[in-house]
């Protein structure tokens, strides 16, 4: 990967845990955001902690403000029981980086799915 690609891929990253606002059901975890250059287009990858009622992690990929890909995963039962914000943040990061790696693989191998 070229340094220009790495810079484009990591620009705009914001992440963290907001523990200032307690939640009755699931701890509050802020989202993850990254920008990627993909075949001449700027993509924005955003992963959010979707609390009540969805109780899932949602990752969306945007191009020019439009969603071009979306995936979500429900919280494992033990996460709901434990109220562990670090576990939720880990699940969010795992999903976020899986999507980003999928985009990078498509960039390397444009004909594959």
N, C-alpha and C positions, 0 to 999 in steps of 0.2 A: 504494500500500500504506500502510496506517495505521501509526503508530508502535507501536501495541499489537501489530499483526500481526508487525511486524519484531522486536519484543522476544520474542514467543512463538516466532517462527521461529528465533531465534538462541540461545535459552536452552538451556543444557545442552551446548553445543558443546565437544567435547574432540577434539584431534587432535595429531599429532606423529609424530616418528620416533624409535624406540628403537634406538639403535646399540650398546647395552651388551651385547646377547646376539647373538653372531655366528651365522649359519646357514650350513650347508654348501651349500645350494642357492640360496636367495633371501634377500636381506637382510630383516631384521625391520622391518616398518612397522606401527605401531599403527593402530587403527581411527579412523573418524570417526563422530561421533554428533551428531544434531540433533533437536530437538523442534519440531513444527509443530502449529498449531491448524488443523484442517480440518473445517469445517461442524459446529462444536461438539464435535469429538472431538480428543483429544490424540494425535498420531501421533509415533512415535519412528523416525527413520531411522538405520540403522546400516550402515556399510560396513567390511568387514574384508579383510585380506590373508590369504587361505587358502593357506597353504604346503602342503607335502607332505601327502598325495599329490595334492590337488586342483589346486594351482598356478593359482589363479584369484582374482578379486576378487568378493566377494559383498556385495550390498546387500540389506538386508531392511527392510521397513516394518512396524512393530508398532502395534497398537491394543489397549489393555488386555492387554498381554502376549502377544498372539497375532499371528503373522505374517499380514499381509493382502496383502503383495506381496513378491516376491523376484526378483532378477535377478543373474546372474553372468556374468563374462567371463573367458576364459582369457588368460594373459599372452601378449603377442606373443613370438615366438621370440627376437628381439633382446634382450628384457628378461632372459630366462633366461640368455643368454650373457654379458650385460654386468654382471650383479649390481648394477645401478644403483638404489639405494634411492630416490633423488629421482625417478626415472622412475616407479617403482611408486607412490610417493606421489602423483604427478601423475595417473596413471591412476585411482587411487582417488578423488581429488578430482573428476575429470571425471565419473566414474560417479555418485558421491554427489550432485553438484549437478545432474546430468541428472535423477535421480529426484526430487529436491526441486523442480526446475522443473516437472516433469510434474505433481506434486501441486499446485503453485501454479496451473498452467494449469487443472487440474480445478476448483480452487476458484473461478477466475474464470468458467469456462464449464462448469458442472456437467453439461450435457447432451452434451458432446463426449467422445470416447474417445481 
